[in-house]
């Protein structure tokens, strides 16, 4: 999966969690401040990312997830890449 596909997956999950949200999410949008994601929706977001993308998100990683771009970055780090290497 490339970064564009990861962005599309994160956006699709956000659209499911935030019905009626705008058509496009921006990487710099803050999850809580700009999108209004509360603690329950945040947990739903993390679980959806793990489930849909078959990745594991550690508790320590939760503090890194502040923006849409942070979610995409973490997805790219966690997804297996060609040759079994992990991306940065």
PDB file of N, CA, C and O in Angstrom, chain B, residues numbered from 101:
ATOM      1  N   UNK B 101       0.856  -1.176   0.000  1.00  0.00           N
ATOM      2  CA  UNK B 101       0.000   0.000   0.000  1.00  0.00           C
ATOM      3  C   UNK B 101       0.897   1.233   0.000  1.00  0.00           C
ATOM      4  O   UNK B 101       1.841   1.330   0.785  1.00  0.00           O
ATOM      5  N   UNK B 102       0.592   2.166  -0.885  1.00  0.00           N
ATOM      6  CA  UNK B 102       1.359   3.405  -0.903  1.00  0.00           C
ATOM      7  C   UNK B 102       0.672   4.461  -0.024  1.00  0.00           C
ATOM      8  O   UNK B 102      -0.405   4.225   0.525  1.00  0.00           O
ATOM      9  N   UNK B 103       1.310   5.614   0.093  1.00  0.00           N
ATOM     10  CA  UNK B 103       0.796   6.661   0.980  1.00  0.00           C
ATOM     11  C   UNK B 103      -0.586   7.162   0.534  1.00  0.00           C
ATOM     12  O   UNK B 103      -1.448   7.432   1.370  1.00  0.00           O
ATOM     13  N   UNK B 104      -0.787   7.281  -0.758  1.00  0.00           N
ATOM     14  CA  UNK B 104      -2.083   7.740  -1.268  1.00  0.00           C
ATOM     15  C   UNK B 104      -3.199   6.764  -0.879  1.00  0.00           C
ATOM     16  O   UNK B 104      -4.293   7.184  -0.499  1.00  0.00           O
ATOM     17  N   UNK B 105      -2.919   5.482  -0.975  1.00  0.00           N
ATOM     18  CA  UNK B 105      -3.906   4.471  -0.586  1.00  0.00           C
ATOM     19  C   UNK B 105      -4.156   4.510   0.920  1.00  0.00           C
ATOM     20  O   UNK B 105      -5.290   4.351   1.372  1.00  0.00           O
ATOM     21  N   UNK B 106      -3.088   4.725   1.694  1.00  0.00           N
ATOM     22  CA  UNK B 106      -3.238   4.829   3.148  1.00  0.00           C
ATOM     23  C   UNK B 106      -4.100   6.037   3.504  1.00  0.00           C
ATOM     24  O   UNK B 106      -4.950   5.958   4.391  1.00  0.00           O
ATOM     25  N   UNK B 107      -3.881   7.158   2.811  1.00  0.00           N
ATOM     26  CA  UNK B 107      -4.711   8.355   3.031  1.00  0.00           C
ATOM     27  C   UNK B 107      -6.174   8.051   2.728  1.00  0.00           C
ATOM     28  O   UNK B 107      -7.068   8.470   3.463  1.00  0.00           O
ATOM     29  N   UNK B 108      -6.411   7.323   1.647  1.00  0.00           N
ATOM     30  CA  UNK B 108      -7.784   6.983   1.267  1.00  0.00           C
ATOM     31  C   UNK B 108      -8.438   6.093   2.322  1.00  0.00           C
ATOM     32  O   UNK B 108      -9.615   6.271   2.636  1.00  0.00           O
ATOM     33  N   UNK B 109      -7.693   5.142   2.868  1.00  0.00           N
ATOM     34  CA  UNK B 109      -8.237   4.256   3.904  1.00  0.00           C
ATOM     35  C   UNK B 109      -8.553   5.032   5.181  1.00  0.00           C
ATOM     36  O   UNK B 109      -9.620   4.857   5.769  1.00  0.00           O
ATOM     37  N   UNK B 110      -7.625   5.890   5.607  1.00  0.00           N
ATOM     38  CA  UNK B 110      -7.853   6.701   6.807  1.00  0.00           C
ATOM     39  C   UNK B 110      -9.063   7.607   6.585  1.00  0.00           C
ATOM     40  O   UNK B 110      -9.903   7.746   7.475  1.00  0.00           O
ATOM     41  N   UNK B 111      -9.157   8.219   5.416  1.00  0.00           N
ATOM     42  CA  UNK B 111     -10.298   9.091   5.106  1.00  0.00           C
ATOM     43  C   UNK B 111     -11.611   8.322   5.123  1.00  0.00           C
ATOM     44  O   UNK B 111     -12.617   8.817   5.632  1.00  0.00           O
ATOM     45  N   UNK B 112     -11.606   7.115   4.569  1.00  0.00           N
ATOM     46  CA  UNK B 112     -12.827   6.302   4.549  1.00  0.00           C
ATOM     47  C   UNK B 112     -13.285   5.982   5.969  1.00  0.00           C
ATOM     48  O   UNK B 112     -14.477   6.033   6.270  1.00  0.00           O
ATOM     49  N   UNK B 113     -12.343   5.656   6.831  1.00  0.00           N
ATOM     50  CA  UNK B 113     -12.680   5.358   8.228  1.00  0.00           C
ATOM     51  C   UNK B 113     -13.223   6.606   8.913  1.00  0.00           C
ATOM     52  O   UNK B 113     -14.212   6.536   9.643  1.00  0.00           O
ATOM     53  N   UNK B 114     -12.582   7.742   8.681  1.00  0.00           N
ATOM     54  CA  UNK B 114     -13.053   8.990   9.288  1.00  0.00           C
ATOM     55  C   UNK B 114     -14.454   9.347   8.800  1.00  0.00           C
ATOM     56  O   UNK B 114     -15.274   9.833   9.579  1.00  0.00           O
ATOM     57  N   UNK B 115     -14.736   9.115   7.528  1.00  0.00           N
ATOM     58  CA  UNK B 115     -16.080   9.388   7.001  1.00  0.00           C
ATOM     59  C   UNK B 115     -17.121   8.495   7.660  1.00  0.00           C
ATOM     60  O   UNK B 115     -18.249   8.927   7.894  1.00  0.00           O
ATOM     61  N   UNK B 116     -16.754   7.257   7.962  1.00  0.00           N
ATOM     62  CA  UNK B 116     -17.683   6.358   8.653  1.00  0.00           C
ATOM     63  C   UNK B 116     -17.946   6.836  10.078  1.00  0.00           C
ATOM     64  O   UNK B 116     -19.070   6.755  10.572  1.00  0.00           O
ATOM     65  N   UNK B 117     -16.897   7.334  10.734  1.00  0.00           N
ATOM     66  CA  UNK B 117     -17.029   7.793  12.120  1.00  0.00           C
ATOM     67  C   UNK B 117     -17.673   9.171  12.221  1.00  0.00           C
ATOM     68  O   UNK B 117     -18.287   9.506  13.234  1.00  0.00           O
ATOM     69  N   UNK B 118     -17.528   9.961  11.171  1.00  0.00           N
ATOM     70  CA  UNK B 118     -18.017  11.345  11.180  1.00  0.00           C
ATOM     71  C   UNK B 118     -18.942  11.589   9.995  1.00  0.00           C
ATOM     72  O   UNK B 118     -18.590  12.334   9.080  1.00  0.00           O
ATOM     73  N   UNK B 119     -20.122  10.969  10.001  1.00  0.00           N
ATOM     74  CA  UNK B 119     -21.037  11.172   8.875  1.00  0.00           C
ATOM     75  C   UNK B 119     -21.375  12.656   8.728  1.00  0.00           C
ATOM     76  O   UNK B 119     -21.562  13.372   9.713  1.00  0.00           O
ATOM     77  N   UNK B 120     -21.446  13.088   7.495  1.00  0.00           N
ATOM     78  CA  UNK B 120     -21.761  14.488   7.241  1.00  0.00           C
ATOM     79  C   UNK B 120     -20.544  15.383   7.221  1.00  0.00           C
ATOM     80  O   UNK B 120     -20.667  16.595   7.042  1.00  0.00           O
ATOM     81  N   UNK B 121     -19.351  14.796   7.404  1.00  0.00           N
ATOM     82  CA  UNK B 121     -18.136  15.605   7.352  1.00  0.00           C
ATOM     83  C   UNK B 121     -17.839  15.973   5.909  1.00  0.00           C
ATOM     84  O   UNK B 121     -18.417  15.406   4.982  1.00  0.00           O
ATOM     85  N   UNK B 122     -16.949  16.909   5.729  1.00  0.00           N
ATOM     86  CA  UNK B 122     -16.608  17.374   4.391  1.00  0.00           C
ATOM     87  C   UNK B 122     -16.076  16.263   3.507  1.00  0.00           C
ATOM     88  O   UNK B 122     -15.754  15.176   3.986  1.00  0.00           O
ATOM     89  N   UNK B 123     -15.986  16.539   2.215  1.00  0.00           N
ATOM     90  CA  UNK B 123     -15.581  15.500   1.275  1.00  0.00           C
ATOM     91  C   UNK B 123     -14.108  15.104   1.370  1.00  0.00           C
ATOM     92  O   UNK B 123     -13.743  13.986   1.007  1.00  0.00           O
ATOM     93  N   UNK B 124     -13.263  16.013   1.855  1.00  0.00           N
ATOM     94  CA  UNK B 124     -11.828  15.747   1.883  1.00  0.00           C
ATOM     95  C   UNK B 124     -11.264  16.105   3.252  1.00  0.00           C
ATOM     96  O   UNK B 124     -11.585  17.149   3.821  1.00  0.00           O
ATOM     97  N   UNK B 125     -10.416  15.217   3.768  1.00  0.00           N
ATOM     98  CA  UNK B 125      -9.697  15.502   5.004  1.00  0.00           C
ATOM     99  C   UNK B 125      -8.287  15.942   4.642  1.00  0.00           C
ATOM    100  O   UNK B 125      -7.692  15.430   3.694  1.00  0.00           O
ATOM    101  N   UNK B 126      -7.757  16.889   5.400  1.00  0.00           N
ATOM    102  CA  UNK B 126      -6.408  17.390   5.184  1.00  0.00           C
ATOM    103  C   UNK B 126      -5.475  16.814   6.244  1.00  0.00           C
ATOM    104  O   UNK B 126      -5.882  16.604   7.386  1.00  0.00           O
ATOM    105  N   UNK B 127      -4.228  16.560   5.866  1.00  0.00           N
ATOM    106  CA  UNK B 127      -3.258  15.948   6.774  1.00  0.00           C
ATOM    107  C   UNK B 127      -3.081  16.762   8.052  1.00  0.00           C
ATOM    108  O   UNK B 127      -2.870  16.192   9.122  1.00  0.00           O
ATOM    109  N   UNK B 128      -3.164  18.072   7.952  1.00  0.00           N
ATOM    110  CA  UNK B 128      -2.908  18.923   9.111  1.00  0.00           C
ATOM    111  C   UNK B 128      -4.114  19.060  10.042  1.00  0.00           C
ATOM    112  O   UNK B 128      -3.995  19.666  11.107  1.00  0.00           O
ATOM    113  N   UNK B 129      -5.254  18.519   9.669  1.00  0.00           N
ATOM    114  CA  UNK B 129      -6.440  18.648  10.526  1.00  0.00           C
ATOM    115  C   UNK B 129      -6.244  17.894  11.839  1.00  0.00           C
ATOM    116  O   UNK B 129      -5.923  16.706  11.851  1.00  0.00           O
ATOM    117  N   UNK B 130      -6.442  18.606  12.931  1.00  0.00           N
ATOM    118  CA  UNK B 130      -6.329  18.038  14.274  1.00  0.00           C
ATOM    119  C   UNK B 130      -7.569  17.199  14.551  1.00  0.00           C
ATOM    120  O   UNK B 130      -8.694  17.640  14.316  1.00  0.00           O
ATOM    121  N   UNK B 131      -7.355  15.989  15.053  1.00  0.00           N
ATOM    122  CA  UNK B 131      -8.476  15.072  15.262  1.00  0.00           C
ATOM    123  C   UNK B 131      -9.510  15.632  16.230  1.00  0.00           C
ATOM    124  O   UNK B 131     -10.711  15.562  15.968  1.00  0.00           O
ATOM    125  N   UNK B 132      -9.053  16.180  17.334  1.00  0.00           N
ATOM    126  CA  UNK B 132      -9.994  16.674  18.344  1.00  0.00           C
ATOM    127  C   UNK B 132     -10.468  18.090  18.028  1.00  0.00           C
ATOM    128  O   UNK B 132     -11.669  18.351  17.963  1.00  0.00           O
ATOM    129  N   UNK B 133      -9.532  18.984  17.836  1.00  0.00           N
ATOM    130  CA  UNK B 133      -9.876  20.400  17.666  1.00  0.00           C
ATOM    131  C   UNK B 133     -10.629  20.670  16.358  1.00  0.00           C
ATOM    132  O   UNK B 133     -11.647  21.362  16.362  1.00  0.00           O
ATOM    133  N   UNK B 134     -10.135  20.128  15.246  1.00  0.00           N
ATOM    134  CA  UNK B 134     -10.740  20.432  13.946  1.00  0.00           C
ATOM    135  C   UNK B 134     -11.888  19.495  13.571  1.00  0.00           C
ATOM    136  O   UNK B 134     -12.864  19.917  12.950  1.00  0.00           O
ATOM    137  N   UNK B 135     -11.764  18.221  13.953  1.00  0.00           N
ATOM    138  CA  UNK B 135     -12.775  17.241  13.549  1.00  0.00           C
ATOM    139  C   UNK B 135     -13.747  16.884  14.664  1.00  0.00           C
ATOM    140  O   UNK B 135     -14.747  16.206  14.426  1.00  0.00           O
ATOM    141  N   UNK B 136     -13.459  17.338  15.883  1.00  0.00           N
ATOM    142  CA  UNK B 136     -14.369  17.088  16.997  1.00  0.00           C
ATOM    143  C   UNK B 136     -14.397  15.645  17.474  1.00  0.00           C
ATOM    144  O   UNK B 136     -15.394  15.198  18.042  1.00  0.00           O
ATOM    145  N   UNK B 137     -13.315  14.914  17.250  1.00  0.00           N
ATOM    146  CA  UNK B 137     -13.263  13.516  17.684  1.00  0.00           C
ATOM    147  C   UNK B 137     -13.069  13.476  19.194  1.00  0.00           C
ATOM    148  O   UNK B 137     -12.078  13.987  19.716  1.00  0.00           O
ATOM    149  N   UNK B 138     -14.021  12.867  19.887  1.00  0.00           N
ATOM    150  CA  UNK B 138     -13.919  12.723  21.339  1.00  0.00           C
ATOM    151  C   UNK B 138     -13.218  11.402  21.661  1.00  0.00           C
ATOM    152  O   UNK B 138     -12.797  10.680  20.757  1.00  0.00           O
ATOM    153  N   UNK B 139     -13.095  11.093  22.942  1.00  0.00           N
ATOM    154  CA  UNK B 139     -12.342   9.905  23.351  1.00  0.00           C
ATOM    155  C   UNK B 139     -12.965   8.612  22.833  1.00  0.00           C
ATOM    156  O   UNK B 139     -12.247   7.678  22.478  1.00  0.00           O
ATOM    157  N   UNK B 140     -14.275   8.552  22.790  1.00  0.00           N
ATOM    158  CA  UNK B 140     -14.938   7.333  22.302  1.00  0.00           C
ATOM    159  C   UNK B 140     -14.686   7.158  20.806  1.00  0.00           C
ATOM    160  O   UNK B 140     -14.353   6.062  20.356  1.00  0.00           O
ATOM    161  N   UNK B 141     -14.841   8.220  20.045  1.00  0.00           N
ATOM    162  CA  UNK B 141     -14.586   8.121  18.597  1.00  0.00           C
ATOM    163  C   UNK B 141     -13.107   7.860  18.318  1.00  0.00           C
ATOM    164  O   UNK B 141     -12.762   7.208  17.332  1.00  0.00           O
ATOM    165  N   UNK B 142     -12.236   8.371  19.189  1.00  0.00           N
ATOM    166  CA  UNK B 142     -10.807   8.116  19.018  1.00  0.00           C
ATOM    167  C   UNK B 142     -10.523   6.623  19.155  1.00  0.00           C
ATOM    168  O   UNK B 142      -9.783   6.052  18.353  1.00  0.00           O
ATOM    169  N   UNK B 143     -11.104   6.000  20.159  1.00  0.00           N
ATOM    170  CA  UNK B 143     -10.934   4.556  20.338  1.00  0.00           C
ATOM    171  C   UNK B 143     -11.515   3.819  19.131  1.00  0.00           C
ATOM    172  O   UNK B 143     -10.920   2.857  18.646  1.00  0.00           O
ATOM    173  N   UNK B 144     -12.665   4.263  18.649  1.00  0.00           N
ATOM    174  CA  UNK B 144     -13.267   3.641  17.465  1.00  0.00           C
ATOM    175  C   UNK B 144     -12.357   3.791  16.244  1.00  0.00           C
ATOM    176  O   UNK B 144     -12.240   2.871  15.434  1.00  0.00           O
ATOM    177  N   UNK B 145     -11.717   4.947  16.117  1.00  0.00           N
ATOM    178  CA  UNK B 145     -10.788   5.184  15.017  1.00  0.00           C
ATOM    179  C   UNK B 145      -9.618   4.210  15.084  1.00  0.00           C
ATOM    180  O   UNK B 145      -9.270   3.576  14.088  1.00  0.00           O
ATOM    181  N   UNK B 146      -9.018   4.098  16.258  1.00  0.00           N
ATOM    182  CA  UNK B 146      -7.867   3.206  16.430  1.00  0.00           C
ATOM    183  C   UNK B 146      -8.255   1.760  16.139  1.00  0.00           C
ATOM    184  O   UNK B 146      -7.535   1.050  15.436  1.00  0.00           O
ATOM    185  N   UNK B 147      -9.388   1.325  16.676  1.00  0.00           N
ATOM    186  CA  UNK B 147      -9.839  -0.049  16.444  1.00  0.00           C
ATOM    187  C   UNK B 147     -10.130  -0.294  14.965  1.00  0.00           C
ATOM    188  O   UNK B 147      -9.819  -1.363  14.440  1.00  0.00           O
ATOM    189  N   UNK B 148     -10.721   0.684  14.299  1.00  0.00           N
ATOM    190  CA  UNK B 148     -11.016   0.540  12.872  1.00  0.00           C
ATOM    191  C   UNK B 148      -9.727   0.469  12.052  1.00  0.00           C
ATOM    192  O   UNK B 148      -9.632  -0.322  11.113  1.00  0.00           O
ATOM    193  N   UNK B 149      -8.743   1.290  12.401  1.00  0.00           N
ATOM    194  CA  UNK B 149      -7.457   1.234  11.703  1.00  0.00           C
ATOM    195  C   UNK B 149      -6.822  -0.141  11.868  1.00  0.00           C
ATOM    196  O   UNK B 149      -6.342  -0.734  10.903  1.00  0.00           O
ATOM    197  N   UNK B 150      -6.826  -0.640  13.101  1.00  0.00           N
ATOM    198  CA  UNK B 150      -6.236  -1.956  13.361  1.00  0.00           C
ATOM    199  C   UNK B 150      -6.977  -3.054  12.609  1.00  0.00           C
ATOM    200  O   UNK B 150      -6.358  -3.919  11.989  1.00  0.00           O
ATOM    201  N   UNK B 151      -8.288  -3.013  12.668  1.00  0.00           N
ATOM    202  CA  UNK B 151      -9.101  -4.070  12.075  1.00  0.00           C
ATOM    203  C   UNK B 151      -9.052  -4.046  10.547  1.00  0.00           C
ATOM    204  O   UNK B 151      -8.788  -5.069   9.914  1.00  0.00           O
ATOM    205  N   UNK B 152      -9.301  -2.900   9.969  1.00  0.00           N
ATOM    206  CA  UNK B 152      -9.386  -2.805   8.506  1.00  0.00           C
ATOM    207  C   UNK B 152      -8.032  -3.004   7.838  1.00  0.00           C
ATOM    208  O   UNK B 152      -7.945  -3.605   6.767  1.00  0.00           O
ATOM    209  N   UNK B 153      -6.975  -2.499   8.473  1.00  0.00           N
ATOM    210  CA  UNK B 153      -5.658  -2.549   7.842  1.00  0.00           C
ATOM    211  C   UNK B 153      -4.777  -3.665   8.397  1.00  0.00           C
ATOM    212  O   UNK B 153      -3.631  -3.826   7.976  1.00  0.00           O
ATOM    213  N   UNK B 154      -5.311  -4.425   9.330  1.00  0.00           N
ATOM    214  CA  UNK B 154      -4.598  -5.544   9.952  1.00  0.00           C
ATOM    215  C   UNK B 154      -3.237  -5.093  10.476  1.00  0.00           C
ATOM    216  O   UNK B 154      -2.201  -5.668  10.144  1.00  0.00           O
ATOM    217  N   UNK B 155      -3.269  -4.056  11.300  1.00  0.00           N
ATOM    218  CA  UNK B 155      -2.055  -3.551  11.935  1.00  0.00           C
ATOM    219  C   UNK B 155      -2.276  -3.524  13.439  1.00  0.00           C
ATOM    220  O   UNK B 155      -3.408  -3.600  13.915  1.00  0.00           O
ATOM    221  N   UNK B 156      -1.185  -3.417  14.176  1.00  0.00           N
ATOM    222  CA  UNK B 156      -1.261  -3.284  15.629  1.00  0.00           C
ATOM    223  C   UNK B 156      -0.801  -1.881  16.008  1.00  0.00           C
ATOM    224  O   UNK B 156       0.238  -1.407  15.549  1.00  0.00           O
ATOM    225  N   UNK B 157      -1.584  -1.233  16.841  1.00  0.00           N
ATOM    226  CA  UNK B 157      -1.231   0.096  17.334  1.00  0.00           C
ATOM    227  C   UNK B 157      -1.015  -0.025  18.832  1.00  0.00           C
ATOM    228  O   UNK B 157      -1.935  -0.354  19.580  1.00  0.00           O
ATOM    229  N   UNK B 158       0.205   0.243  19.258  1.00  0.00           N
ATOM    230  CA  UNK B 158       0.567   0.145  20.668  1.00  0.00           C
ATOM    231  C   UNK B 158      -0.006   1.320  21.451  1.00  0.00           C
ATOM    232  O   UNK B 158      -0.278   2.385  20.898  1.00  0.00           O
ATOM    233  N   UNK B 159      -0.184   1.100  22.750  1.00  0.00           N
ATOM    234  CA  UNK B 159      -0.682   2.174  23.612  1.00  0.00           C
ATOM    235  C   UNK B 159       0.201   3.415  23.521  1.00  0.00           C
ATOM    236  O   UNK B 159      -0.304   4.538  23.528  1.00  0.00           O
ATOM    237  N   UNK B 160       1.512   3.219  23.436  1.00  0.00           N
ATOM    238  CA  UNK B 160       2.437   4.352  23.363  1.00  0.00           C
ATOM    239  C   UNK B 160       2.211   5.181  22.097  1.00  0.00           C
ATOM    240  O   UNK B 160       2.480   6.382  22.081  1.00  0.00           O
ATOM    241  N   UNK B 161       1.717   4.535  21.039  1.00  0.00           N
ATOM    242  CA  UNK B 161       1.470   5.242  19.778  1.00  0.00           C
ATOM    243  C   UNK B 161       0.256   6.160  19.845  1.00  0.00           C
ATOM    244  O   UNK B 161       0.135   7.093  19.051  1.00  0.00           O
ATOM    245  N   UNK B 162      -0.630   5.903  20.778  1.00  0.00           N
ATOM    246  CA  UNK B 162      -1.865   6.688  20.855  1.00  0.00           C
ATOM    247  C   UNK B 162      -1.591   8.172  21.055  1.00  0.00           C
ATOM    248  O   UNK B 162      -2.340   9.016  20.563  1.00  0.00           O
ATOM    249  N   UNK B 163      -0.524   8.490  21.772  1.00  0.00           N
ATOM    250  CA  UNK B 163      -0.194   9.888  22.042  1.00  0.00           C
ATOM    251  C   UNK B 163       0.315  10.609  20.800  1.00  0.00           C
ATOM    252  O   UNK B 163       0.317  11.839  20.750  1.00  0.00           O
ATOM    253  N   UNK B 164       0.744   9.850  19.802  1.00  0.00           N
ATOM    254  CA  UNK B 164       1.236  10.433  18.548  1.00  0.00           C
ATOM    255  C   UNK B 164       0.111  10.819  17.606  1.00  0.00           C
ATOM    256  O   UNK B 164       0.304  11.641  16.710  1.00  0.00           O
ATOM    257  N   UNK B 165      -1.053  10.239  17.798  1.00  0.00           N
ATOM    258  CA  UNK B 165      -2.156  10.432  16.853  1.00  0.00           C
ATOM    259  C   UNK B 165      -2.938  11.699  17.188  1.00  0.00           C
ATOM    260  O   UNK B 165      -3.934  11.662  17.910  1.00  0.00           O
ATOM    261  N   UNK B 166      -2.468  12.813  16.650  1.00  0.00           N
ATOM    262  CA  UNK B 166      -3.125  14.092  16.903  1.00  0.00           C
ATOM    263  C   UNK B 166      -3.799  14.656  15.656  1.00  0.00           C
ATOM    264  O   UNK B 166      -4.743  15.441  15.750  1.00  0.00           O
ATOM    265  N   UNK B 167      -3.308  14.249  14.492  1.00  0.00           N
ATOM    266  CA  UNK B 167      -3.858  14.781  13.240  1.00  0.00           C
ATOM    267  C   UNK B 167      -4.130  13.646  12.257  1.00  0.00           C
ATOM    268  O   UNK B 167      -3.735  12.500  12.473  1.00  0.00           O
ATOM    269  N   UNK B 168      -4.810  13.995  11.184  1.00  0.00           N
ATOM    270  CA  UNK B 168      -5.072  13.022  10.121  1.00  0.00           C
ATOM    271  C   UNK B 168      -3.743  12.515   9.564  1.00  0.00           C
ATOM    272  O   UNK B 168      -3.584  11.319   9.320  1.00  0.00           O
ATOM    273  N   UNK B 169      -2.805  13.414   9.368  1.00  0.00           N
ATOM    274  CA  UNK B 169      -1.483  13.033   8.858  1.00  0.00           C
ATOM    275  C   UNK B 169      -0.749  12.086   9.789  1.00  0.00           C
ATOM    276  O   UNK B 169      -0.052  11.180   9.332  1.00  0.00           O
ATOM    277  N   UNK B 170      -0.900  12.289  11.098  1.00  0.00           N
ATOM    278  CA  UNK B 170      -0.284  11.374  12.064  1.00  0.00           C
ATOM    279  C   UNK B 170      -0.830   9.965  11.897  1.00  0.00           C
ATOM    280  O   UNK B 170      -0.086   8.991  12.006  1.00  0.00           O
ATOM    281  N   UNK B 171      -2.117   9.855  11.634  1.00  0.00           N
ATOM    282  CA  UNK B 171      -2.741   8.538  11.422  1.00  0.00           C
ATOM    283  C   UNK B 171      -2.153   7.869  10.189  1.00  0.00           C
ATOM    284  O   UNK B 171      -1.831   6.681  10.211  1.00  0.00           O
ATOM    285  N   UNK B 172      -2.016   8.634   9.122  1.00  0.00           N
ATOM    286  CA  UNK B 172      -1.458   8.085   7.884  1.00  0.00           C
ATOM    287  C   UNK B 172      -0.005   7.667   8.106  1.00  0.00           C
ATOM    288  O   UNK B 172       0.411   6.601   7.653  1.00  0.00           O
ATOM    289  N   UNK B 173       0.766   8.504   8.802  1.00  0.00           N
ATOM    290  CA  UNK B 173       2.165   8.166   9.088  1.00  0.00           C
ATOM    291  C   UNK B 173       2.267   6.853   9.850  1.00  0.00           C
ATOM    292  O   UNK B 173       3.092   5.999   9.524  1.00  0.00           O
ATOM    293  N   UNK B 174       1.434   6.697  10.857  1.00  0.00           N
ATOM    294  CA  UNK B 174       1.475   5.479  11.665  1.00  0.00           C
ATOM    295  C   UNK B 174       1.067   4.262  10.839  1.00  0.00           C
ATOM    296  O   UNK B 174       1.671   3.196  10.962  1.00  0.00           O
ATOM    297  N   UNK B 175       0.054   4.417  10.008  1.00  0.00           N
ATOM    298  CA  UNK B 175      -0.359   3.314   9.132  1.00  0.00           C
ATOM    299  C   UNK B 175       0.810   2.903   8.240  1.00  0.00           C
ATOM    300  O   UNK B 175       1.087   1.713   8.092  1.00  0.00           O
ATOM    301  N   UNK B 176       1.493   3.873   7.650  1.00  0.00           N
ATOM    302  CA  UNK B 176       2.621   3.563   6.770  1.00  0.00           C
ATOM    303  C   UNK B 176       3.747   2.858   7.523  1.00  0.00           C
ATOM    304  O   UNK B 176       4.410   1.985   6.962  1.00  0.00           O
ATOM    305  N   UNK B 177       3.969   3.221   8.779  1.00  0.00           N
ATOM    306  CA  UNK B 177       4.998   2.562   9.585  1.00  0.00           C
ATOM    307  C   UNK B 177       4.627   1.123   9.907  1.00  0.00           C
ATOM    308  O   UNK B 177       5.488   0.243   9.934  1.00  0.00           O
ATOM    309  N   UNK B 178       3.360   0.889  10.149  1.00  0.00           N
ATOM    310  CA  UNK B 178       2.910  -0.421  10.627  1.00  0.00           C
ATOM    311  C   UNK B 178       2.635  -1.433   9.520  1.00  0.00           C
ATOM    312  O   UNK B 178       2.704  -2.640   9.750  1.00  0.00           O
ATOM    313  N   UNK B 179       2.327  -0.952   8.332  1.00  0.00           N
ATOM    314  CA  UNK B 179       2.016  -1.875   7.241  1.00  0.00           C
ATOM    315  C   UNK B 179       3.266  -2.610   6.783  1.00  0.00           C
ATOM    316  O   UNK B 179       4.334  -2.010   6.663  1.00  0.00           O
ATOM    317  N   UNK B 180       3.138  -3.902   6.528  1.00  0.00           N
ATOM    318  CA  UNK B 180       4.279  -4.629   5.962  1.00  0.00           C
ATOM    319  C   UNK B 180       4.524  -4.146   4.530  1.00  0.00           C
ATOM    320  O   UNK B 180       3.585  -3.874   3.783  1.00  0.00           O
ATOM    321  N   UNK B 181       5.776  -4.049   4.174  1.00  0.00           N
ATOM    322  CA  UNK B 181       6.130  -3.590   2.836  1.00  0.00           C
ATOM    323  C   UNK B 181       6.847  -4.705   2.090  1.00  0.00           C
ATOM    324  O   UNK B 181       7.142  -5.756   2.660  1.00  0.00           O
ATOM    325  N   UNK B 182       7.121  -4.475   0.838  1.00  0.00           N
ATOM    326  CA  UNK B 182       7.778  -5.476  -0.001  1.00  0.00           C
ATOM    327  C   UNK B 182       9.061  -5.951   0.669  1.00  0.00           C
ATOM    328  O   UNK B 182       9.850  -5.140   1.154  1.00  0.00           O
ATOM    329  N   UNK B 183       9.263  -7.244   0.695  1.00  0.00           N
ATOM    330  CA  UNK B 183      10.454  -7.806   1.321  1.00  0.00           C
ATOM    331  C   UNK B 183      10.350  -7.882   2.822  1.00  0.00           C
ATOM    332  O   UNK B 183      11.339  -8.171   3.496  1.00  0.00           O
ATOM    333  N   UNK B 184       9.167  -7.626   3.366  1.00  0.00           N
ATOM    334  CA  UNK B 184       8.977  -7.708   4.808  1.00  0.00           C
ATOM    335  C   UNK B 184       9.481  -6.505   5.568  1.00  0.00           C
ATOM    336  O   UNK B 184       9.401  -6.474   6.796  1.00  0.00           O
ATOM    337  N   UNK B 185      10.005  -5.497   4.856  1.00  0.00           N
ATOM    338  CA  UNK B 185      10.502  -4.307   5.540  1.00  0.00           C
ATOM    339  C   UNK B 185       9.346  -3.412   5.923  1.00  0.00           C
ATOM    340  O   UNK B 185       8.279  -3.452   5.309  1.00  0.00           O
ATOM    341  N   UNK B 186       9.566  -2.617   6.930  1.00  0.00           N
ATOM    342  CA  UNK B 186       8.556  -1.663   7.357  1.00  0.00           C
ATOM    343  C   UNK B 186       8.982  -0.279   6.891  1.00  0.00           C
ATOM    344  O   UNK B 186      10.168   0.048   6.860  1.00  0.00           O
ATOM    345  N   UNK B 187       8.003   0.513   6.533  1.00  0.00           N
ATOM    346  CA  UNK B 187       8.295   1.869   6.060  1.00  0.00           C
ATOM    347  C   UNK B 187       8.577   2.823   7.191  1.00  0.00           C
ATOM    348  O   UNK B 187       8.414   2.493   8.366  1.00  0.00           O
ATOM    349  N   UNK B 188       9.007   4.022   6.812  1.00  0.00           N
ATOM    350  CA  UNK B 188       9.307   5.038   7.816  1.00  0.00           C
ATOM    351  C   UNK B 188       8.307   6.141   7.754  1.00  0.00           C
ATOM    352  O   UNK B 188       8.391   7.096   8.526  1.00  0.00           O
TER     353      UNK B 188
END
